[in-house]
Amino acid sequence: MGQSLAVKYRPTKFEDVCGQTITVKILEKALESKNFKHAYLFAGDSGCGKTTLARIFAMQLNQGIGNPIEIDAASNNGVDQVRTIIDSANERSLDSEYKIFIIDECHAITTAGWQAFLKSIEETPEYTIYIFCTTDPIKVPQTILNRVQRYNITKIATEDITKRLLYICKQEGFTNYEQACDFIAKTSNGCMRDAIMRLDQCANFSTDLTMENVKQILNDISYEAMFRLTVGLQDKKEDQILHIIDKLYSSGVDLKHFIDNYLEFILDLTKYILFKNMQLTSIPAYLEPAVQQTVQIPDSLVWFKKFTDLLLQIKLDIKYDTSYKSTIEAYLLRTCR
């Protein structure tokens, strides 16, 4: 079984980490001065590099000797499991200067588990370091937050994701990948891991990463549907509007999620009307001709602003609606009249 691209190109040095410049600089400075803490919290969205940063930091702390102990708190979250971790933390490492625990998904730890952790975090042995990672820091008790050094791991900029994907494609010998990298980066919502996994998925089908191949593999009908829906609304083609919504619904698309994406899409078109710059949008650059055609209507800015207000209202009204397909259709038909 071949190694996945996400594993093969996972950073092993700080200089390879994308998009976390400030956090990396602080950690490097702490290593240089040997002024580090015994409990850290890395908080951020999934796939942005929390665990990767924790591993690199841990290896740097121990100068490449030994390995950190990684624990999935989602399945080791009770007080008994936490006490086992604490007992181990009180023992010196046999092969490195520091015994380092990387505790992933730490927000899953129970209240009793955190209470057991509290004393150990307050009085951590000098040879022990905890690095907690979480996608949901709100669930971490304030008593813990007050005792750890917290770093917010941000979503990665689209340009940084694109550069990384281009690098991987070049290293792997892929062809016709420039547009594909831009497309995948812009549709990965700031998540490097997801972007590389999607690239891997496409490359498993063909290393010739033309947009035709990429769109076929990723089954991306959203942009086509959103452009067609927008034109249908502008032209007041009620049958086309209902057909698009019904096709999305029948194919298993979550219409609530579609409305979220569609709102972002309409905002991007509004930005393009204002600034004529695709870099300010999350729409892939190869779609600029379609964007230009879609915004070329009389009083375009007025229309798009009014439609943005309508989508905000739809989003609000379908939040707890069980018949949201009908609600969406009714609102969109109202736009035509």
DRENLUM-380231 format. One line per 2 residues: number of its first residue (from 1); their letters; for each residue x, y, z of N, C-alpha, C. Coordinates in steps of 0.1 Angstrom, whole numbers, plus 2048, in hexadecimal, padded with zeros to 3 digits. Example, Ala and Ser with C-alpha at 12.3 -4.5 7.8 and 13.67 -1.06 7.14 Angstrom:
! DRENLUM-380231
1> as> 884/7C7/84E/87B/7D3/84E/884/7DF/84E ~ 880/7EA/847/889/7F5/847/881/800/84F
END
This chain:
! DRENLUM-380231
1> mg> 808/7F4/800/800/800/800/809/80C/800 ~ 807/815/7F7/80F/821/7F5/80C/82B/800
3> qs> 815/834/803/814/83E/80E/80C/849/808 ~ 802/84E/810/7FA/859/80C/802/866/80B
5> la> 7FE/86F/802/805/87C/801/804/884/80E ~ 7F9/883/815/7F8/88A/822/803/886/82C
7> vk> 806/879/82C/810/874/835/81E/877/82F ~ 820/875/822/82D/876/81C/832/885/81D
9> yr> 828/88E/81C/82C/89C/81C/829/8A4/829 ~ 827/89C/834/824/8A2/841/831/8A9/846
11> pt> 830/8B5/84A/83D/8BC/84E/843/8B6/85A ~ 850/8B5/859/858/8B0/864/862/8BB/86A
13> kf> 861/8C6/864/869/8D2/869/861/8DE/869 ~ 864/8E7/872/85C/8F4/873/85C/8FB/866
15> ed> 867/8FB/85E/867/903/852/85E/8FE/847 ~ 859/8F1/849/850/8EB/83F/841/8EE/843
17> vc> 83F/8F3/84F/831/8F6/853/82C/902/84C ~ 81F/901/847/819/90B/83F/80F/913/848
19> gq> 810/920/847/805/929/84C/805/92C/85B ~ 80F/927/863/80F/929/871/81B/930/876
21> ti> 81E/93B/86E/82B/942/870/82D/947/87E ~ 824/94D/884/825/953/891/827/948/89C
23> tv> 81F/93E/89C/820/933/8A5/82E/92C/8A4 ~ 832/929/898/83F/923/895/84A/92C/89B
25> ki> 84A/939/899/855/942/89E/855/941/8AD ~ 84A/941/8B3/849/941/8C2/84F/934/8C7
27> le> 84B/929/8C1/850/91C/8C6/85F/91B/8C3 ~ 864/920/8B8/872/91F/8B5/87A/928/8BF
29> ka> 875/933/8C2/87B/93C/8CC/87C/935/8DA ~ 871/92E/8DE/871/927/8EA/87B/91C/8EB
31> le> 87D/916/8DF/887/90B/8DE/895/911/8E0 ~ 898/91C/8D9/8A5/923/8D9/8A9/927/8E8
33> sk> 89F/92D/8EF/8A1/932/8FC/89F/927/907 ~ 89A/91C/903/897/911/90C/88D/916/917
35> nf> 884/91F/913/87A/925/91B/86C/91F/917 ~ 869/913/91B/85D/90D/917/855/909/923
37> kh> 848/906/920/83E/903/92B/83D/8F4/92B ~ 835/8EF/935/833/8E1/937/825/8DD/932
39> ay> 81D/8E7/92D/810/8E3/928/80C/8EE/91D ~ 809/8E8/911/805/8F1/906/7F7/8EC/901
41> lf> 7F0/8F6/8FA/7E4/8F3/8F3/7E5/8F8/8E5 ~ 7E3/8EF/8DB/7E3/8F3/8CD/7D4/8F2/8C9
43> ag> 7CE/8FD/8C6/7BF/8FD/8C2/7BD/902/8B4 ~ 7B5/8FB/8AD/7B2/8FF/89F/7AA/8F5/898
45> ds> 7A5/8F9/88C/79D/8F0/884/7A4/8E4/87F ~ 79D/8D9/87C/7A2/8CD/877/7AB/8CF/86B
47> gc> 7B6/8C8/86A/7BF/8C8/85E/7C7/8D4/85C ~ 7C9/8DD/867/7D1/8E9/866/7DF/8E7/86B
49> gk> 7E2/8DC/871/7F0/8D9/875/7F3/8D9/884 ~ 7E8/8D7/88C/7EB/8D7/89B/7F4/8CC/89F
51> tt> 7F0/8C0/89B/7F8/8B4/89F/805/8B4/899 ~ 806/8B8/88D/813/8B9/886/81D/8C2/88D
53> la> 818/8CE/891/820/8D8/898/824/8D2/8A6 ~ 81B/8CB/8AC/81E/8C5/8B9/829/8BA/8B8
55> ri> 829/8B2/8AD/833/8A8/8AB/841/8AF/8A8 ~ 841/8B9/8A0/84D/8C0/89D/853/8C6/8A9
57> fa> 84B/8CD/8B1/84F/8D3/8BD/855/8C9/8C7 ~ 84E/8BE/8C8/852/8B3/8D1/860/8AE/8CD
59> mq> 861/8AB/8C0/86E/8A6/8BB/87A/8B0/8BD ~ 876/8BD/8BB/881/8C7/8BE/884/8C8/8CC
61> ln> 87B/8C7/8D5/87D/8C7/8E4/887/8BC/8E8 ~ 885/8B1/8E2/88E/8A5/8E5/899/8A3/8DB
63> qg> 89C/8AE/8D3/8A7/8AD/8C9/8A7/8A1/8C0 ~ 89B/89D/8BD/899/892/8B3/89B/884/8BA
65> ig> 89C/883/8C7/89D/876/8CE/890/872/8D4 ~ 88C/866/8D1/880/861/8D7/874/866/8D0
67> np> 868/861/8D4/85C/866/8CE/852/86A/8D8 ~ 849/874/8D5/83F/878/8DE/834/86D/8E0
69> ie> 82D/86D/8EB/823/863/8ED/816/86A/8E8 ~ 810/864/8DE/803/86A/8D8/7F7/862/8DD
71> id> 7EE/86A/8E2/7E1/864/8E8/7D5/86B/8E2 ~ 7CC/863/8DD/7BF/867/8D8/7B5/869/8E3
73> aa> 7B3/875/8E7/7AA/877/8F3/79B/874/8F0 ~ 798/873/8E3/78A/86F/8E0/787/861/8E5
75> sn> 791/858/8E6/78F/84A/8EA/796/848/8F8 ~ 79C/852/8FD/7A3/851/90A/7A0/85D/913
77> ng> 793/85F/915/78F/86C/91B/78A/86B/929 ~ 789/85F/92F/784/85D/93D/78F/85F/947
79> vd> 78A/860/954/793/863/95F/79D/858/961 ~ 79A/84B/95E/7A3/840/960/7AE/841/955
81> qv> 7AB/844/949/7B5/846/93E/7BE/851/941 ~ 7B8/85C/946/7C0/868/94A/7CA/865/955
83> rt> 7C6/85E/95F/7CF/85A/96A/7DA/851/965 ~ 7D7/849/95B/7E2/840/955/7EC/849/94F
85> ii> 7E8/854/947/7F1/85D/941/7F9/864/94C ~ 7F3/869/956/7FA/870/961/804/867/967
87> ds> 801/85A/96A/80B/851/970/817/850/967 ~ 814/84F/95A/81F/84E/950/828/85B/950
89> an> 820/866/951/827/873/950/831/875/95C ~ 82E/86E/967/837/870/973/843/868/972
91> er> 844/860/968/850/858/966/859/85E/95B ~ 866/85E/95D/86F/864/953/86F/85C/946
93> sl> 872/863/93B/874/85C/92E/881/855/92E ~ 882/849/928/88E/841/928/897/844/91C
95> ds> 892/84B/912/89A/84D/906/89B/85C/902 ~ 895/865/90A/896/873/906/895/87C/913
97> ey> 899/889/911/899/892/91D/88B/894/922 ~ 882/896/919/874/899/91E/86A/88E/91A
99> ki> 861/88C/922/856/883/91F/84A/88B/91A ~ 847/88A/90E/83D/894/908/831/88C/903
101> fi> 825/891/908/818/88B/904/811/895/8FB ~ 80D/890/8EF/805/897/8E6/7F7/891/8E7
103> id> 7EE/899/8ED/7E0/894/8F0/7D6/89B/8E6 ~ 7D3/893/8DC/7CA/899/8D1/7BB/898/8D5
105> ec> 7B4/8A1/8CF/7A5/8A2/8D1/7A2/8A3/8E0 ~ 7AA/8AB/8E7/7A9/8AC/8F6/79C/8B1/8FB
107> ha> 794/8B8/8F2/787/8BD/8F6/77E/8B1/8FA ~ 781/8A5/8F6/779/899/8F9/77B/894/907
109> it> 785/899/90E/788/895/91C/77C/898/925 ~ 778/88F/92E/76C/892/937/770/89C/942
111> ta> 766/8A1/948/768/8AA/953/771/8A4/95E ~ 76E/897/961/775/890/96C/784/88E/967
113> gw> 785/88C/95A/793/88A/954/79B/897/955 ~ 795/8A2/952/79C/8AF/953/79F/8B2/962
115> qa> 796/8AF/96B/799/8B1/979/7A5/8A9/97D ~ 7A6/89D/978/7B2/895/97B/7BF/89B/975
117> fl> 7BE/8A1/969/7C9/8A7/963/7CE/8B4/96A ~ 7C5/8BB/970/7C8/8C8/975/7D4/8C8/97E
119> ks> 7D5/8C0/988/7E1/8C0/991/7EE/8BD/989 ~ 7ED/8B3/980/7F9/8AF/978/7FE/8BB/970
121> ie> 7F4/8C3/96A/7F8/8CE/962/7FE/8D9/96B ~ 7F8/8DB/976/7FE/8E5/980/80B/8E1/985
123> et> 80E/8D5/987/81B/8D0/98D/821/8C5/984 ~ 823/8C9/977/829/8C0/96E/837/8BD/971
125> pe> 83B/8B0/971/84A/8AD/973/852/8B5/969 ~ 85E/8B9/96D/867/8C1/964/86B/8BA/957
127> yt> 869/8AD/957/86D/8A5/94B/861/8A2/942 ~ 855/8A7/946/849/8A4/93F/842/8B0/938
129> iy> 83D/8AE/92C/837/8B9/925/82A/8B3/91E ~ 81F/8BB/920/812/8B7/91A/810/8C1/90E
131> if> 80B/8BB/903/807/8C4/8F8/7F9/8BF/8F4 ~ 7EF/8C7/8F8/7E1/8C4/8F5/7DD/8CA/8E7
133> ct> 7D6/8C3/8DF/7D1/8C7/8D2/7C2/8C6/8D2 ~ 7BB/8D0/8CD/7AC/8D0/8CC/7A7/8D8/8C1
135> td> 79C/8D3/8BB/794/8DB/8B2/789/8E3/8B8 ~ 787/8E1/8C5/77C/8E7/8CC/781/8EC/8DA
137> pi> 789/8F7/8DB/78E/8FC/8E8/783/901/8F1 ~ 778/904/8ED/76D/908/8F5/769/8FE/900
139> kv> 76B/8F1/8FC/768/8E6/905/773/8E3/90F ~ 77E/8EA/90E/789/8E8/917/786/8F0/923
141> pq> 786/8EB/930/782/8F3/93B/78C/8FF/93D ~ 786/90A/942/78E/916/944/79A/914/94E
143> ti> 798/90B/958/7A2/908/961/7AF/902/95A ~ 7AC/8FB/94F/7B7/8F6/947/7BD/900/93E
145> ln> 7B4/908/938/7B9/913/92F/7C2/91D/936 ~ 7BF/91F/943/7C7/928/94A/7D5/923/94E
147> rv> 7D7/916/94B/7E4/910/950/7EC/90B/944 ~ 7E8/90D/938/7EF/909/92C/7F3/915/923
149> qr> 7FD/913/91B/801/91E/912/7FA/91A/905 ~ 7F1/923/901/7E8/920/8F5/7ED/926/8E8
151> yn> 7EC/91F/8DE/7EF/924/8D0/7E3/921/8C7 ~ 7DE/92B/8C0/7D3/929/8B7/7D8/926/8A9
153> it> 7D6/91A/8A4/7DB/916/897/7D0/919/88D ~ 7D4/923/884/7CA/929/87B/7C8/920/86F
155> ki> 7BD/923/868/7BB/91D/85B/7C6/922/851 ~ 7CA/91A/848/7D5/91D/83F/7D0/925/833
157> at> 7D7/92F/82F/7D4/938/824/7D4/92F/817 ~ 7CA/933/80E/7C9/92C/802/7D6/92C/7FA
159> ed> 7DD/937/7FA/7EA/938/7F2/7F4/92E/7F8 ~ 7F4/92D/805/7FE/923/80B/7FB/915/807
161> it> 7EE/912/807/7EA/904/803/7ED/902/7F5 ~ 7EA/90B/7EC/7ED/90A/7DE/7FC/907/7DC
163> kr> 805/90F/7E3/813/90D/7E1/818/8FF/7E5 ~ 812/8FA/7F0/815/8ED/7F5/811/8E2/7EB
165> ll> 805/8E4/7E5/800/8DA/7DC/808/8DA/7CF ~ 80C/8E6/7CB/815/8E8/7BF/822/8E1/7C1
167> yi> 828/8E2/7CD/834/8DC/7D1/833/8CD/7D0 ~ 828/8C8/7D6/826/8B9/7D6/824/8B4/7C8
169> ck> 81D/8BB/7C0/81A/8B6/7B2/828/8B6/7AA ~ 830/8C0/7AC/83D/8C0/7A5/846/8B5/7AA
171> qe> 846/8B2/7B7/84E/8A7/7BD/849/89A/7B8 ~ 83C/898/7B6/836/88C/7B2/836/88A/7A3
173> gf> 839/894/79B/83A/893/78D/82C/893/786 ~ 822/899/78D/815/89A/787/815/8A4/77C
175> tn> 80B/8A4/773/80A/8AD/768/7FD/8B5/768 ~ 7FD/8C1/762/7F1/8CA/760/7EA/8CC/76D
177> ye> 7F2/8D0/777/7ED/8D1/785/7EA/8DF/78A ~ 7EE/8E9/783/7ED/8F7/788/7DF/8FB/78C
179> qa> 7D6/8F9/782/7C8/8FD/785/7C2/8F4/790 ~ 7C5/8E7/790/7C0/8DE/79A/7C5/8E2/7A8
181> cd> 7D1/8E6/7A9/7D6/8EA/7B7/7CE/8F6/7BC ~ 7CC/900/7B3/7C4/90C/7B7/7B6/908/7BB
183> fi> 7B0/8FF/7B3/7A2/8FA/7B6/7A1/8F3/7C3 ~ 7AA/8E9/7C5/7AA/8E2/7D1/7AD/8EA/7DE
185> ak> 7B6/8F3/7DC/7BA/8FC/7E8/7AE/905/7EB ~ 7A7/90A/7E1/79C/913/7E4/78F/90C/7E9
187> ts> 78F/8FF/7E8/783/8F8/7EC/786/8EF/7F9 ~ 792/8F2/7FF/796/8EA/80B/794/8F1/818
189> ng> 78E/8FD/817/78A/905/823/796/906/82D ~ 7A2/909/828/7AD/90C/831/7B3/900/837
191> cm> 7AF/8F4/833/7B4/8E8/839/7BE/8E1/830 ~ 7CB/8E1/834/7D6/8DB/82C/7D4/8CC/82A
193> rd> 7D0/8C5/835/7CF/8B7/834/7C4/8B3/82A ~ 7B9/8BA/82B/7AE/8B6/821/7B3/8B9/813
195> ai> 7BA/8C4/811/7BE/8C8/803/7C8/8BD/7FE ~ 7D1/8B8/806/7DB/8AE/801/7D3/8A1/7FF
197> mr> 7CA/89D/808/7C2/891/806/7BA/891/7F9 ~ 7B4/89D/7F6/7AD/89E/7E9/7B6/89D/7DD
199> ld> 7C2/8A3/7DE/7CC/8A2/7D4/7CF/893/7D2 ~ 7D2/88C/7DC/7D5/87E/7DC/7CA/876/7D5
201> qc> 7BE/879/7D9/7B2/873/7D3/7B2/874/7C4 ~ 7B5/881/7BF/7B5/883/7B1/7C0/87C/7AA
203> an> 7CC/87C/7B0/7D8/876/7AA/7D7/867/7A9 ~ 7CF/861/7B2/7CD/853/7B2/7C5/84F/7A5
205> fs> 7BD/858/7A0/7B6/856/794/7BF/859/788 ~ 7C5/864/788/7CF/868/77D/7D8/872/782
207> td> 7E5/870/77F/7EF/87A/782/7EF/886/778 ~ 7E7/885/76E/7E4/891/765/7D8/898/76B
209> lt> 7DB/8A3/773/7D1/8A9/77B/7CA/8B5/774 ~ 7C4/8B1/768/7BC/8BB/761/7B0/8BE/769
211> me> 7AA/8CA/767/79E/8CD/76E/792/8C3/76C ~ 792/8BE/75F/788/8B4/75C/789/8A8/765
213> nv> 795/8A3/767/797/897/76F/794/89A/77E ~ 799/8A6/782/797/8AA/790/789/8AB/794
215> kq> 781/8B2/78C/773/8B4/78E/76B/8A7/78E ~ 770/89E/785/769/891/784/76B/889/791
217> il> 778/889/796/77B/881/7A2/774/887/7AF ~ 775/894/7B0/770/89B/7BC/761/89D/7BB
219> nd> 75B/899/7B0/74C/89A/7AE/747/8A8/7B2 ~ 74E/8B2/7AD/74B/8C0/7B1/741/8C6/7A8
221> is> 734/8C6/7AC/72A/8CC/7A4/725/8D9/7A9 ~ 72B/8DD/7B5/726/8E9/7BC/728/8F6/7B4
223> ye> 734/8F8/7AE/736/904/7A6/72D/905/79A ~ 72C/8FA/793/723/8F9/787/715/8FD/78C
225> am> 710/8F6/796/703/8F9/79B/701/907/7A0 ~ 70A/90D/7A6/709/91A/7AC/709/925/7A0
227> fr> 711/922/796/711/92C/78B/703/92B/783 ~ 6FF/91E/781/6F2/91C/77A/6E6/922/782
229> lt> 6E7/920/78F/6DC/925/798/6DB/934/797 ~ 6E7/93A/798/6E8/949/798/6E2/94F/78B
231> vg> 6E7/949/780/6E2/94D/773/6D3/94B/771 ~ 6CE/940/776/6C0/93D/776/6B8/947/77E
233> lq> 6BD/94B/789/6B6/955/792/6B6/963/78B ~ 6C1/966/784/6C2/973/77D/6B9/973/771
235> dk> 6B7/968/76B/6AF/967/75F/6A0/964/762 ~ 69E/961/76F/690/95E/774/68B/951/76E
237> ke> 694/947/76D/690/93A/767/68C/931/773 ~ 67F/931/776/67B/92A/782/67D/91B/781
239> dq> 67A/916/775/67B/907/773/68A/903/775 ~ 693/90B/770/6A2/908/771/6A6/908/780
241> il> 6A1/912/787/6A4/913/796/69F/906/79D ~ 693/903/79B/68D/8F7/7A2/694/8EA/79E
243> hi> 698/8E9/791/69F/8DD/78D/6AD/8DC/793 ~ 6B4/8E7/795/6C1/8E7/79B/6C0/8E3/7AA
245> id> 6B7/8E9/7B1/6B5/8E5/7BF/6B1/8D7/7C1 ~ 6A8/8D2/7B8/6A4/8C4/7B9/6AF/8BA/7B6
247> kl> 6B7/8BE/7AC/6C2/8B5/7A8/6CD/8B4/7B4 ~ 6D0/8C0/7BA/6D9/8C0/7C6/6D3/8B7/7D1
249> ys> 6C6/8B9/7D4/6C0/8B1/7DF/6C0/8A2/7DC ~ 6BD/89F/7CF/6BC/891/7CB/6CA/88A/7CC
251> sg> 6D4/892/7C9/6E2/88C/7C9/6E8/88B/7D7 ~ 6E0/88F/7E1/6E5/88D/7EF/6EC/899/7F4
253> vd> 6EC/8A5/7ED/6F2/8B1/7F3/6EA/8B6/7FE ~ 6F1/8BA/809/6EB/8C0/815/6E8/8CF/811
255> lk> 6DB/8D2/80F/6D7/8DF/80A/6DA/8EA/813 ~ 6DB/8E7/820/6DF/8F1/82A/6ED/8F5/828
257> hf> 6F5/8EB/826/704/8ED/823/705/8F4/816 ~ 6FD/8F0/80C/6FE/8F7/7FF/6FB/906/800
259> id> 6F1/909/808/6EE/918/80A/6F9/91F/810 ~ 700/919/81A/70C/91F/820/717/922/815
261> ny> 719/918/80D/723/919/802/71E/923/7F7 ~ 711/923/7F5/70C/92C/7EA/70D/93B/7EF
263> le> 70B/93D/7FC/70C/94A/801/71B/94F/800 ~ 724/947/803/732/94A/801/735/94D/7F2
265> fi> 72F/945/7EA/731/947/7DB/72C/954/7D7 ~ 720/958/7DB/71A/965/7D7/722/970/7DD
267> ld> 727/96F/7E9/730/979/7EE/73D/97B/7E6 ~ 742/96F/7E1/74E/970/7D9/74B/977/7CC
269> lt> 740/975/7C6/73C/97C/7BA/73A/98B/7BC ~ 735/98E/7C8/734/99C/7CB/742/9A3/7CD
271> ky> 74B/99B/7D3/759/9A0/7D4/75F/9A3/7C6 ~ 75C/999/7BD/762/99B/7B0/75C/9A7/7A9
273> il> 74F/9AA/7AB/749/9B6/7A5/750/9C2/7AA ~ 753/9C2/7B7/75A/9CE/7BD/768/9CF/7B9
275> fk> 770/9C4/7B9/77E/9C5/7B8/785/9BF/7AB ~ 77D/9B7/7A4/782/9B0/798/78F/9A8/79A
277> nm> 78F/9A1/7A6/79B/99A/7AA/797/98C/7AF ~ 79A/982/7A7/797/974/7AC/79E/970/7B8
279> ql> 7AA/976/7BB/7B1/972/7C7/7AA/976/7D4 ~ 7A0/97F/7D3/799/983/7DF/78D/97A/7E1
281> ts> 78B/970/7D8/780/967/7D9/785/959/7DC ~ 77C/950/7E0/780/942/7E2/77C/939/7D5
283> ip> 779/940/7CA/775/939/7BE/782/936/7B6 ~ 784/92A/7B1/790/927/7AA/792/930/79E
285> ay> 79F/934/79B/7A2/93E/791/79D/939/783 ~ 79D/92C/780/799/928/772/78A/92B/76F
287> le> 782/92E/77A/774/932/778/771/940/775 ~ 77C/948/774/77A/957/772/771/95A/766
289> pa> 772/954/75B/769/957/750/75A/955/754 ~ 757/94A/75B/749/948/760/745/953/76A
291> vq> 74E/957/772/74B/962/77C/748/96F/774 ~ 750/972/76B/74E/97F/763/741/97F/75C
293> qt> 73D/973/757/730/972/750/724/973/759 ~ 726/96D/765/71B/96D/76F/718/97B/775
295> vq> 722/983/776/720/990/77D/71D/99B/773 ~ 71D/998/766/71A/9A2/75C/70B/9A4/75A
297> ip> 704/9AA/764/6F6/9AD/763/6F4/9BB/767 ~ 6E9/9C1/763/6E6/9CF/767/6E5/9D1/776
299> ds> 6EB/9DB/77B/6EB/9DE/78A/6EF/9D1/792 ~ 6FA/9CB/78D/6FF/9BF/793/701/9BF/7A2
301> lv> 708/9CA/7A6/70B/9CB/7B5/6FE/9CC/7BD ~ 6F4/9D3/7B8/6E7/9D4/7BF/6E1/9C6/7C0
303> wf> 6E1/9BF/7B5/6DA/9B2/7B5/6E1/9A8/7BE ~ 6EF/9A8/7BE/6F6/99E/7C6/6F5/9A2/7D5
305> kk> 6F4/9AE/7D8/6F2/9B2/7E6/6E5/9AE/7EB ~ 6DA/9B0/7E3/6CD/9AC/7E7/6CC/99D/7E9
307> ft> 6D2/996/7DF/6D2/987/7E0/6DA/982/7EC ~ 6E4/989/7F0/6EC/985/7FC/6E3/986/808
309> dl> 6DB/990/809/6D2/992/814/6C7/987/814 ~ 6C3/983/808/6B9/978/807/6BF/96B/80C
311> ll> 6CB/968/808/6D2/95B/80C/6D4/95B/81B ~ 6D8/967/821/6D9/968/830/6CC/964/837
313> qi> 6C1/969/831/6B4/966/836/6B0/957/835 ~ 6B4/951/829/6B1/943/827/6B9/93B/831
315> kl> 6C6/93E/833/6CE/937/83D/6C8/938/84B ~ 6C3/943/84E/6BD/945/85C/6B0/93C/85D
317> di> 6A8/93C/853/69B/936/853/69C/927/853 ~ 6A6/921/84C/6A7/913/84B/6AF/90C/856
319> ky> 6B4/914/85F/6BD/90F/869/6B6/903/871 ~ 6AA/905/875/6A2/8FB/87C/696/8F6/874
321> dt> 696/8F8/867/68B/8F4/85F/68D/8E5/85A ~ 682/8DD/85C/683/8D0/857/67F/8CE/849
323> sy> 678/8D8/843/674/8D8/835/67C/8E3/82D ~ 689/8E3/830/691/8EE/82B/692/8EE/81B
325> ks> 690/8E3/815/690/8E3/806/685/8EC/800 ~ 679/8EB/806/66E/8F3/801/670/902/805
327> ti> 676/904/810/679/912/814/683/919/80B ~ 68D/911/807/697/916/7FE/691/919/7F1
329> ea> 689/910/7EC/683/912/7DF/67A/91E/7DF ~ 672/920/7EA/669/92B/7EA/670/938/7EA
331> yl> 67B/939/7F2/683/945/7F2/689/949/7E4 ~ 68E/93E/7DD/695/941/7D1/68A/944/7C6
333> lr> 67F/93E/7C6/674/942/7BD/66F/950/7BF ~ 66F/954/7CC/66B/962/7CF/675/96C/7C8
335> tc> 682/968/7C7/68C/971/7C1/688/973/7B2 ~ 682/96A/7AC/67E/96B/79E/672/974/79C
337> r> 66B/977/7A6/65E/97E/7A5/65F/98C/7AC
END
